[in-house]
């Protein structure tokens, strides 16, 4: 199978190049560029929700860590 890596890679890259040079490929690229222009707002929304979820996970881990800490018994 290893002897096929290079030919398959060249074929794949060539196919991608041919697609990007076609009208449909250029339209796809235009759509991707337009989506990237809108990306900062979406990333900010995603970042806020991810941070909220990470805060919840951190709080849960802190509670678990507290429950696993050894309890010192007074008088023993």
N, C-alpha and C positions, 0 to 999 in steps of 0.2 A: 504494500500500500504506500510505502514511503516514496517510491519512485514516481507516484502520481501527484505528490504534493505540488511540485513546481508547475506542471502543466495545468492542473486544476486551478492553481492560484492565478496564473497568467490568463486563463480562460475567464475566471471570475472577474478579474480587474478589467479585462477587455470588455466584458459584457456590461459592467457598470459604466465604463467610459462611453460605450455605444448608447446606452440608455440615457445618460446625461446629455449627450449631443442630440438626441431626438427631441421633437416638439413636446412630447409627453414628459420627458425628463426635465426639460427647461421649465415646464409648467409646475412640475413637482418641486423643483428648486425654488421657484418664485413663491410657492405656497409655504415652503419651509422657512424662507427668509421672512415672510410676513408673520409666521407664527413666532419666530425668534424675536421680532420687534415687540410682540405682546408678552413675551416671556418674563420680563422683570416683575410685572404685577403678579403674575401667577406664581413666580418663585417666592415673592414676599408672602403671599397667602399660604403657600405650602410650608415655608419656613416657620411661620407663626404656629401653624397646626402641629408641625413636627416638634417645635420647642415645647409646646403645651404637653404633648404626649411624652416627651423625654422628662419633663418635670414630674408628671404623674408616675412614670416608671421609677425615677429617683426617689420619690416619696415612698413608694411601695418597697423598694430595696432598703431604705432606711428603717422602715418598720420591721422588715424581716431581720435585719442586722441587730436591731434592738432586742428582738425576741430571742435571738440566738446567743446573746451575751450571757455569760455566767452570772447568776445572781449570788451576791454575798449574803450569807445568813448571819444575822447579828447574834452574838452570844455563843457561837460555836467555834 
